[in-house]
Amino acid sequence: MKKIILIALMMLLNACSGGGDSTAGTADGEHVWSEQVNTIDKAKGVEGILGEAGVRQREGIDQQTQ
């Protein structure tokens, strides 16, 4: 009886594991979240540009007040 339970648990564990499932990635080999990662990277780039623009704006305001 213990052997049957052990075999059933092993089969269940094997069925639940993703072992080589083709749905884990896209057809061209990228991972599932690549689009979201690319969007975050673009947002970080825009954040840098806006930060530089803010620094220049503050410098301009400082120059005008002197």
PDB file with SEQRES, HELIX, SHEET and CRYST1 records, atoms N, CA, C and O in Angstrom:
SEQRES   1 A   66  MET LYS LYS ILE ILE LEU ILE ALA LEU MET MET LEU LEU          
SEQRES   2 A   66  ASN ALA CYS SER GLY GLY GLY ASP SER THR ALA GLY THR          
SEQRES   3 A   66  ALA ASP GLY GLU HIS VAL TRP SER GLU GLN VAL ASN THR          
SEQRES   4 A   66  ILE ASP LYS ALA LYS GLY VAL GLU GLY ILE LEU GLY GLU          
SEQRES   5 A   66  ALA GLY VAL ARG GLN ARG GLU GLY ILE ASP GLN GLN THR          
SEQRES   6 A   66  GLN                                                          
HELIX    1 AA1 LYS A    2  CYS A   16  1                                  15    
HELIX    2 AA2 SER A   22  ALA A   24  5                                   3    
HELIX    3 AA3 SER A   34  THR A   65  1                                  32    
CRYST1    1.000    1.000    1.000  90.00  90.00  90.00 P 1           1          
ATOM      1  N   MET A   1       0.827  -1.191   0.000  1.00  0.00           N  
ATOM      2  CA  MET A   1       0.000   0.000   0.000  1.00  0.00           C  
ATOM      3  C   MET A   1       0.873   1.258   0.000  1.00  0.00           C  
ATOM      4  O   MET A   1       0.570   2.239  -0.678  1.00  0.00           O  
ATOM      5  N   LYS A   2       1.978   1.208   0.784  1.00  0.00           N  
ATOM      6  CA  LYS A   2       2.867   2.364   0.834  1.00  0.00           C  
ATOM      7  C   LYS A   2       3.533   2.600  -0.514  1.00  0.00           C  
ATOM      8  O   LYS A   2       3.779   3.742  -0.902  1.00  0.00           O  
ATOM      9  N   LYS A   3       3.825   1.507  -1.230  1.00  0.00           N  
ATOM     10  CA  LYS A   3       4.454   1.640  -2.540  1.00  0.00           C  
ATOM     11  C   LYS A   3       3.516   2.318  -3.531  1.00  0.00           C  
ATOM     12  O   LYS A   3       3.951   3.133  -4.345  1.00  0.00           O  
ATOM     13  N   ILE A   4       2.252   1.989  -3.464  1.00  0.00           N  
ATOM     14  CA  ILE A   4       1.265   2.580  -4.371  1.00  0.00           C  
ATOM     15  C   ILE A   4       1.129   4.080  -4.103  1.00  0.00           C  
ATOM     16  O   ILE A   4       1.070   4.885  -5.033  1.00  0.00           O  
ATOM     17  N   ILE A   5       1.081   4.436  -2.838  1.00  0.00           N  
ATOM     18  CA  ILE A   5       0.989   5.864  -2.470  1.00  0.00           C  
ATOM     19  C   ILE A   5       2.242   6.600  -2.923  1.00  0.00           C  
ATOM     20  O   ILE A   5       2.148   7.707  -3.453  1.00  0.00           O  
ATOM     21  N   LEU A   6       3.412   6.002  -2.724  1.00  0.00           N  
ATOM     22  CA  LEU A   6       4.670   6.606  -3.126  1.00  0.00           C  
ATOM     23  C   LEU A   6       4.725   6.796  -4.641  1.00  0.00           C  
ATOM     24  O   LEU A   6       5.143   7.850  -5.120  1.00  0.00           O  
ATOM     25  N   ILE A   7       4.310   5.793  -5.385  1.00  0.00           N  
ATOM     26  CA  ILE A   7       4.295   5.885  -6.848  1.00  0.00           C  
ATOM     27  C   ILE A   7       3.317   6.955  -7.306  1.00  0.00           C  
ATOM     28  O   ILE A   7       3.619   7.732  -8.212  1.00  0.00           O  
ATOM     29  N   ALA A   8       2.140   6.997  -6.677  1.00  0.00           N  
ATOM     30  CA  ALA A   8       1.144   8.002  -7.042  1.00  0.00           C  
ATOM     31  C   ALA A   8       1.670   9.413  -6.765  1.00  0.00           C  
ATOM     32  O   ALA A   8       1.465  10.314  -7.578  1.00  0.00           O  
ATOM     33  N   LEU A   9       2.343   9.617  -5.634  1.00  0.00           N  
ATOM     34  CA  LEU A   9       2.908  10.933  -5.309  1.00  0.00           C  
ATOM     35  C   LEU A   9       4.012  11.322  -6.284  1.00  0.00           C  
ATOM     36  O   LEU A   9       4.118  12.483  -6.680  1.00  0.00           O  
ATOM     37  N   MET A  10       4.832  10.350  -6.670  1.00  0.00           N  
ATOM     38  CA  MET A  10       5.895  10.634  -7.629  1.00  0.00           C  
ATOM     39  C   MET A  10       5.318  10.997  -8.994  1.00  0.00           C  
ATOM     40  O   MET A  10       5.832  11.891  -9.666  1.00  0.00           O  
ATOM     41  N   MET A  11       4.260  10.316  -9.403  1.00  0.00           N  
ATOM     42  CA  MET A  11       3.616  10.628 -10.678  1.00  0.00           C  
ATOM     43  C   MET A  11       2.967  12.007 -10.632  1.00  0.00           C  
ATOM     44  O   MET A  11       3.014  12.749 -11.612  1.00  0.00           O  
ATOM     45  N   LEU A  12       2.368  12.348  -9.507  1.00  0.00           N  
ATOM     46  CA  LEU A  12       1.757  13.658  -9.346  1.00  0.00           C  
ATOM     47  C   LEU A  12       2.811  14.755  -9.392  1.00  0.00           C  
ATOM     48  O   LEU A  12       2.616  15.785 -10.037  1.00  0.00           O  
ATOM     49  N   LEU A  13       3.918  14.532  -8.711  1.00  0.00           N  
ATOM     50  CA  LEU A  13       5.007  15.501  -8.716  1.00  0.00           C  
ATOM     51  C   LEU A  13       5.567  15.670 -10.120  1.00  0.00           C  
ATOM     52  O   LEU A  13       5.855  16.793 -10.534  1.00  0.00           O  
ATOM     53  N   ASN A  14       5.724  14.602 -10.843  1.00  0.00           N  
ATOM     54  CA  ASN A  14       6.228  14.658 -12.206  1.00  0.00           C  
ATOM     55  C   ASN A  14       5.244  15.391 -13.118  1.00  0.00           C  
ATOM     56  O   ASN A  14       5.666  16.143 -13.996  1.00  0.00           O  
ATOM     57  N   ALA A  15       3.970  15.189 -12.928  1.00  0.00           N  
ATOM     58  CA  ALA A  15       2.960  15.839 -13.758  1.00  0.00           C  
ATOM     59  C   ALA A  15       2.895  17.335 -13.472  1.00  0.00           C  
ATOM     60  O   ALA A  15       2.595  18.119 -14.372  1.00  0.00           O  
ATOM     61  N   CYS A  16       3.170  17.741 -12.244  1.00  0.00           N  
ATOM     62  CA  CYS A  16       3.077  19.149 -11.872  1.00  0.00           C  
ATOM     63  C   CYS A  16       4.330  19.939 -12.245  1.00  0.00           C  
ATOM     64  O   CYS A  16       4.274  21.164 -12.358  1.00  0.00           O  
ATOM     65  N   SER A  17       5.448  19.262 -12.435  1.00  0.00           N  
ATOM     66  CA  SER A  17       6.672  19.984 -12.779  1.00  0.00           C  
ATOM     67  C   SER A  17       6.598  20.417 -14.233  1.00  0.00           C  
ATOM     68  O   SER A  17       5.966  19.752 -15.054  1.00  0.00           O  
ATOM     69  N   GLY A  18       7.252  21.542 -14.554  1.00  0.00           N  
ATOM     70  CA  GLY A  18       7.199  22.089 -15.899  1.00  0.00           C  
ATOM     71  C   GLY A  18       8.166  21.429 -16.850  1.00  0.00           C  
ATOM     72  O   GLY A  18       8.241  21.863 -18.000  1.00  0.00           O  
ATOM     73  N   GLY A  19       8.881  20.455 -16.475  1.00  0.00           N  
ATOM     74  CA  GLY A  19       9.943  19.784 -17.194  1.00  0.00           C  
ATOM     75  C   GLY A  19       9.905  19.849 -18.711  1.00  0.00           C  
ATOM     76  O   GLY A  19       9.331  18.965 -19.347  1.00  0.00           O  
ATOM     77  N   GLY A  20      10.500  20.867 -19.301  1.00  0.00           N  
ATOM     78  CA  GLY A  20      10.644  20.956 -20.737  1.00  0.00           C  
ATOM     79  C   GLY A  20       9.398  21.386 -21.472  1.00  0.00           C  
ATOM     80  O   GLY A  20       9.280  21.119 -22.668  1.00  0.00           O  
ATOM     81  N   ASP A  21       8.484  22.023 -20.826  1.00  0.00           N  
ATOM     82  CA  ASP A  21       7.252  22.466 -21.467  1.00  0.00           C  
ATOM     83  C   ASP A  21       7.566  23.601 -22.429  1.00  0.00           C  
ATOM     84  O   ASP A  21       8.267  24.541 -22.053  1.00  0.00           O  
ATOM     85  N   SER A  22       7.077  23.542 -23.637  1.00  0.00           N  
ATOM     86  CA  SER A  22       7.376  24.557 -24.639  1.00  0.00           C  
ATOM     87  C   SER A  22       6.616  25.854 -24.396  1.00  0.00           C  
ATOM     88  O   SER A  22       6.924  26.856 -25.041  1.00  0.00           O  
ATOM     89  N   THR A  23       5.649  25.880 -23.507  1.00  0.00           N  
ATOM     90  CA  THR A  23       4.905  27.104 -23.238  1.00  0.00           C  
ATOM     91  C   THR A  23       5.647  28.032 -22.291  1.00  0.00           C  
ATOM     92  O   THR A  23       5.166  29.128 -22.005  1.00  0.00           O  
ATOM     93  N   ALA A  24       6.815  27.615 -21.797  1.00  0.00           N  
ATOM     94  CA  ALA A  24       7.568  28.432 -20.850  1.00  0.00           C  
ATOM     95  C   ALA A  24       8.237  29.607 -21.527  1.00  0.00           C  
ATOM     96  O   ALA A  24       8.607  30.557 -20.836  1.00  0.00           O  
ATOM     97  N   GLY A  25       8.410  29.600 -22.808  1.00  0.00           N  
ATOM     98  CA  GLY A  25       9.056  30.700 -23.515  1.00  0.00           C  
ATOM     99  C   GLY A  25       8.352  30.969 -24.828  1.00  0.00           C  
ATOM    100  O   GLY A  25       7.395  30.282 -25.186  1.00  0.00           O  
ATOM    101  N   THR A  26       8.832  31.972 -25.543  1.00  0.00           N  
ATOM    102  CA  THR A  26       8.244  32.284 -26.832  1.00  0.00           C  
ATOM    103  C   THR A  26       8.943  31.482 -27.910  1.00  0.00           C  
ATOM    104  O   THR A  26       9.920  30.786 -27.636  1.00  0.00           O  
ATOM    105  N   ALA A  27       8.457  31.574 -29.112  1.00  0.00           N  
ATOM    106  CA  ALA A  27       8.985  30.769 -30.209  1.00  0.00           C  
ATOM    107  C   ALA A  27      10.431  31.130 -30.543  1.00  0.00           C  
ATOM    108  O   ALA A  27      11.190  30.267 -30.984  1.00  0.00           O  
ATOM    109  N   ASP A  28      10.827  32.392 -30.342  1.00  0.00           N  
ATOM    110  CA  ASP A  28      12.194  32.795 -30.694  1.00  0.00           C  
ATOM    111  C   ASP A  28      13.166  32.645 -29.535  1.00  0.00           C  
ATOM    112  O   ASP A  28      14.281  33.164 -29.605  1.00  0.00           O  
ATOM    113  N   GLY A  29      12.777  31.948 -28.465  1.00  0.00           N  
ATOM    114  CA  GLY A  29      13.689  31.648 -27.369  1.00  0.00           C  
ATOM    115  C   GLY A  29      13.720  32.688 -26.269  1.00  0.00           C  
ATOM    116  O   GLY A  29      14.455  32.513 -25.297  1.00  0.00           O  
ATOM    117  N   GLU A  30      12.957  33.759 -26.377  1.00  0.00           N  
ATOM    118  CA  GLU A  30      12.914  34.756 -25.313  1.00  0.00           C  
ATOM    119  C   GLU A  30      12.055  34.231 -24.173  1.00  0.00           C  
ATOM    120  O   GLU A  30      11.217  33.350 -24.365  1.00  0.00           O  
ATOM    121  N   HIS A  31      12.272  34.781 -22.989  1.00  0.00           N  
ATOM    122  CA  HIS A  31      11.463  34.341 -21.864  1.00  0.00           C  
ATOM    123  C   HIS A  31      10.113  35.046 -21.876  1.00  0.00           C  
ATOM    124  O   HIS A  31       9.907  36.001 -22.625  1.00  0.00           O  
ATOM    125  N   VAL A  32       9.222  34.578 -21.061  1.00  0.00           N  
ATOM    126  CA  VAL A  32       7.834  35.029 -21.065  1.00  0.00           C  
ATOM    127  C   VAL A  32       7.712  36.511 -20.747  1.00  0.00           C  
ATOM    128  O   VAL A  32       6.848  37.193 -21.298  1.00  0.00           O  
ATOM    129  N   TRP A  33       8.563  37.013 -19.871  1.00  0.00           N  
ATOM    130  CA  TRP A  33       8.438  38.386 -19.400  1.00  0.00           C  
ATOM    131  C   TRP A  33       9.301  39.365 -20.180  1.00  0.00           C  
ATOM    132  O   TRP A  33       9.492  40.489 -19.715  1.00  0.00           O  
ATOM    133  N   SER A  34       9.826  39.000 -21.331  1.00  0.00           N  
ATOM    134  CA  SER A  34      10.747  39.868 -22.057  1.00  0.00           C  
ATOM    135  C   SER A  34      10.093  41.190 -22.460  1.00  0.00           C  
ATOM    136  O   SER A  34      10.756  42.227 -22.442  1.00  0.00           O  
ATOM    137  N   GLU A  35       8.827  41.178 -22.819  1.00  0.00           N  
ATOM    138  CA  GLU A  35       8.149  42.423 -23.195  1.00  0.00           C  
ATOM    139  C   GLU A  35       8.045  43.370 -22.002  1.00  0.00           C  
ATOM    140  O   GLU A  35       8.257  44.575 -22.141  1.00  0.00           O  
ATOM    141  N   GLN A  36       7.722  42.827 -20.838  1.00  0.00           N  
ATOM    142  CA  GLN A  36       7.621  43.652 -19.641  1.00  0.00           C  
ATOM    143  C   GLN A  36       8.990  44.182 -19.230  1.00  0.00           C  
ATOM    144  O   GLN A  36       9.106  45.331 -18.804  1.00  0.00           O  
ATOM    145  N   VAL A  37      10.017  43.365 -19.352  1.00  0.00           N  
ATOM    146  CA  VAL A  37      11.373  43.797 -19.004  1.00  0.00           C  
ATOM    147  C   VAL A  37      11.815  44.913 -19.942  1.00  0.00           C  
ATOM    148  O   VAL A  37      12.425  45.889 -19.503  1.00  0.00           O  
ATOM    149  N   ASN A  38      11.513  44.777 -21.226  1.00  0.00           N  
ATOM    150  CA  ASN A  38      11.858  45.828 -22.184  1.00  0.00           C  
ATOM    151  C   ASN A  38      11.138  47.130 -21.862  1.00  0.00           C  
ATOM    152  O   ASN A  38      11.724  48.206 -21.987  1.00  0.00           O  
ATOM    153  N   THR A  39       9.888  47.048 -21.452  1.00  0.00           N  
ATOM    154  CA  THR A  39       9.125  48.246 -21.092  1.00  0.00           C  
ATOM    155  C   THR A  39       9.730  48.923 -19.871  1.00  0.00           C  
ATOM    156  O   THR A  39       9.819  50.150 -19.827  1.00  0.00           O  
ATOM    157  N   ILE A  40      10.143  48.151 -18.892  1.00  0.00           N  
ATOM    158  CA  ILE A  40      10.772  48.712 -17.697  1.00  0.00           C  
ATOM    159  C   ILE A  40      12.089  49.379 -18.056  1.00  0.00           C  
ATOM    160  O   ILE A  40      12.402  50.450 -17.537  1.00  0.00           O  
ATOM    161  N   ASP A  41      12.868  48.757 -18.941  1.00  0.00           N  
ATOM    162  CA  ASP A  41      14.131  49.349 -19.368  1.00  0.00           C  
ATOM    163  C   ASP A  41      13.914  50.679 -20.085  1.00  0.00           C  
ATOM    164  O   ASP A  41      14.665  51.631 -19.873  1.00  0.00           O  
ATOM    165  N   LYS A  42      12.891  50.746 -20.931  1.00  0.00           N  
ATOM    166  CA  LYS A  42      12.571  51.999 -21.614  1.00  0.00           C  
ATOM    167  C   LYS A  42      12.162  53.062 -20.608  1.00  0.00           C  
ATOM    168  O   LYS A  42      12.547  54.223 -20.747  1.00  0.00           O  
ATOM    169  N   ALA A  43      11.390  52.686 -19.600  1.00  0.00           N  
ATOM    170  CA  ALA A  43      10.958  53.638 -18.577  1.00  0.00           C  
ATOM    171  C   ALA A  43      12.153  54.171 -17.796  1.00  0.00           C  
ATOM    172  O   ALA A  43      12.185  55.353 -17.454  1.00  0.00           O  
ATOM    173  N   LYS A  44      13.125  53.330 -17.513  1.00  0.00           N  
ATOM    174  CA  LYS A  44      14.328  53.779 -16.813  1.00  0.00           C  
ATOM    175  C   LYS A  44      15.102  54.778 -17.663  1.00  0.00           C  
ATOM    176  O   LYS A  44      15.666  55.738 -17.138  1.00  0.00           O  
ATOM    177  N   GLY A  45      15.131  54.556 -18.977  1.00  0.00           N  
ATOM    178  CA  GLY A  45      15.793  55.502 -19.880  1.00  0.00           C  
ATOM    179  C   GLY A  45      15.100  56.850 -19.878  1.00  0.00           C  
ATOM    180  O   GLY A  45      15.755  57.892 -19.849  1.00  0.00           O  
ATOM    181  N   VAL A  46      13.775  56.831 -19.908  1.00  0.00           N  
ATOM    182  CA  VAL A  46      13.004  58.086 -19.876  1.00  0.00           C  
ATOM    183  C   VAL A  46      13.206  58.782 -18.535  1.00  0.00           C  
ATOM    184  O   VAL A  46      13.291  60.009 -18.480  1.00  0.00           O  
ATOM    185  N   GLU A  47      13.281  58.018 -17.466  1.00  0.00           N  
ATOM    186  CA  GLU A  47      13.507  58.591 -16.143  1.00  0.00           C  
ATOM    187  C   GLU A  47      14.834  59.340 -16.098  1.00  0.00           C  
ATOM    188  O   GLU A  47      14.922  60.413 -15.501  1.00  0.00           O  
ATOM    189  N   GLY A  48      15.859  58.783 -16.721  1.00  0.00           N  
ATOM    190  CA  GLY A  48      17.159  59.448 -16.776  1.00  0.00           C  
ATOM    191  C   GLY A  48      17.098  60.741 -17.557  1.00  0.00           C  
ATOM    192  O   GLY A  48      17.683  61.743 -17.147  1.00  0.00           O  
ATOM    193  N   ILE A  49      16.397  60.731 -18.675  1.00  0.00           N  
ATOM    194  CA  ILE A  49      16.256  61.938 -19.502  1.00  0.00           C  
ATOM    195  C   ILE A  49      15.517  63.019 -18.727  1.00  0.00           C  
ATOM    196  O   ILE A  49      15.919  64.182 -18.745  1.00  0.00           O  
ATOM    197  N   LEU A  50      14.434  62.641 -18.044  1.00  0.00           N  
ATOM    198  CA  LEU A  50      13.671  63.618 -17.270  1.00  0.00           C  
ATOM    199  C   LEU A  50      14.485  64.163 -16.096  1.00  0.00           C  
ATOM    200  O   LEU A  50      14.368  65.338 -15.749  1.00  0.00           O  
ATOM    201  N   GLY A  51      15.300  63.321 -15.495  1.00  0.00           N  
ATOM    202  CA  GLY A  51      16.157  63.778 -14.400  1.00  0.00           C  
ATOM    203  C   GLY A  51      17.160  64.816 -14.879  1.00  0.00           C  
ATOM    204  O   GLY A  51      17.386  65.819 -14.201  1.00  0.00           O  
ATOM    205  N   GLU A  52      17.764  64.586 -16.043  1.00  0.00           N  
ATOM    206  CA  GLU A  52      18.707  65.547 -16.611  1.00  0.00           C  
ATOM    207  C   GLU A  52      18.007  66.860 -16.957  1.00  0.00           C  
ATOM    208  O   GLU A  52      18.555  67.938 -16.729  1.00  0.00           O  
ATOM    209  N   ALA A  53      16.803  66.769 -17.504  1.00  0.00           N  
ATOM    210  CA  ALA A  53      16.047  67.974 -17.843  1.00  0.00           C  
ATOM    211  C   ALA A  53      15.701  68.759 -16.581  1.00  0.00           C  
ATOM    212  O   ALA A  53      15.721  69.989 -16.594  1.00  0.00           O  
ATOM    213  N   GLY A  54      15.387  68.067 -15.501  1.00  0.00           N  
ATOM    214  CA  GLY A  54      15.086  68.735 -14.236  1.00  0.00           C  
ATOM    215  C   GLY A  54      16.297  69.467 -13.682  1.00  0.00           C  
ATOM    216  O   GLY A  54      16.177  70.575 -13.160  1.00  0.00           O  
ATOM    217  N   VAL A  55      17.456  68.848 -13.797  1.00  0.00           N  
ATOM    218  CA  VAL A  55      18.691  69.496 -13.331  1.00  0.00           C  
ATOM    219  C   VAL A  55      18.956  70.756 -14.145  1.00  0.00           C  
ATOM    220  O   VAL A  55      19.291  71.800 -13.583  1.00  0.00           O  
ATOM    221  N   ARG A  56      18.810  70.666 -15.458  1.00  0.00           N  
ATOM    222  CA  ARG A  56      19.028  71.858 -16.302  1.00  0.00           C  
ATOM    223  C   ARG A  56      18.019  72.950 -15.980  1.00  0.00           C  
ATOM    224  O   ARG A  56      18.368  74.131 -15.980  1.00  0.00           O  
ATOM    225  N   GLN A  57      16.776  72.577 -15.707  1.00  0.00           N  
ATOM    226  CA  GLN A  57      15.749  73.568 -15.387  1.00  0.00           C  
ATOM    227  C   GLN A  57      16.083  74.255 -14.071  1.00  0.00           C  
ATOM    228  O   GLN A  57      15.944  75.473 -13.960  1.00  0.00           O  
ATOM    229  N   ARG A  58      16.522  73.491 -13.070  1.00  0.00           N  
ATOM    230  CA  ARG A  58      16.907  74.094 -11.788  1.00  0.00           C  
ATOM    231  C   ARG A  58      18.098  75.026 -11.942  1.00  0.00           C  
ATOM    232  O   ARG A  58      18.149  76.084 -11.314  1.00  0.00           O  
ATOM    233  N   GLU A  59      19.061  74.634 -12.783  1.00  0.00           N  
ATOM    234  CA  GLU A  59      20.210  75.497 -13.023  1.00  0.00           C  
ATOM    235  C   GLU A  59      19.777  76.799 -13.691  1.00  0.00           C  
ATOM    236  O   GLU A  59      20.277  77.874 -13.359  1.00  0.00           O  
ATOM    237  N   GLY A  60      18.851  76.693 -14.629  1.00  0.00           N  
ATOM    238  CA  GLY A  60      18.335  77.898 -15.306  1.00  0.00           C  
ATOM    239  C   GLY A  60      17.616  78.805 -14.323  1.00  0.00           C  
ATOM    240  O   GLY A  60      17.771  80.025 -14.375  1.00  0.00           O  
ATOM    241  N   ILE A  61      16.834  78.224 -13.431  1.00  0.00           N  
ATOM    242  CA  ILE A  61      16.119  79.030 -12.449  1.00  0.00           C  
ATOM    243  C   ILE A  61      17.094  79.692 -11.493  1.00  0.00           C  
ATOM    244  O   ILE A  61      16.921  80.856 -11.131  1.00  0.00           O  
ATOM    245  N   ASP A  62      18.121  78.955 -11.082  1.00  0.00           N  
ATOM    246  CA  ASP A  62      19.147  79.532 -10.195  1.00  0.00           C  
ATOM    247  C   ASP A  62      19.867  80.694 -10.859  1.00  0.00           C  
ATOM    248  O   ASP A  62      20.151  81.699 -10.207  1.00  0.00           O  
ATOM    249  N   GLN A  63      20.171  80.569 -12.162  1.00  0.00           N  
ATOM    250  CA  GLN A  63      20.852  81.639 -12.876  1.00  0.00           C  
ATOM    251  C   GLN A  63      19.958  82.880 -12.990  1.00  0.00           C  
ATOM    252  O   GLN A  63      20.443  84.008 -12.899  1.00  0.00           O  
ATOM    253  N   GLN A  64      18.667  82.672 -13.188  1.00  0.00           N  
ATOM    254  CA  GLN A  64      17.742  83.806 -13.332  1.00  0.00           C  
ATOM    255  C   GLN A  64      17.538  84.533 -12.016  1.00  0.00           C  
ATOM    256  O   GLN A  64      17.301  85.741 -12.014  1.00  0.00           O  
ATOM    257  N   THR A  65      17.625  83.829 -10.899  1.00  0.00           N  
ATOM    258  CA  THR A  65      17.402  84.472  -9.607  1.00  0.00           C  
ATOM    259  C   THR A  65      18.634  85.215  -9.118  1.00  0.00           C  
ATOM    260  O   THR A  65      18.532  85.978  -8.157  1.00  0.00           O  
ATOM    261  N   GLN A  66      19.769  85.029  -9.722  1.00  0.00           N  
ATOM    262  CA  GLN A  66      20.979  85.736  -9.266  1.00  0.00           C  
ATOM    263  C   GLN A  66      21.155  87.061  -9.929  1.00  0.00           C  
ATOM    264  O   GLN A  66      22.124  87.768  -9.648  1.00  0.00           O  
TER     265      GLN A  66                                                      
END                                                                             
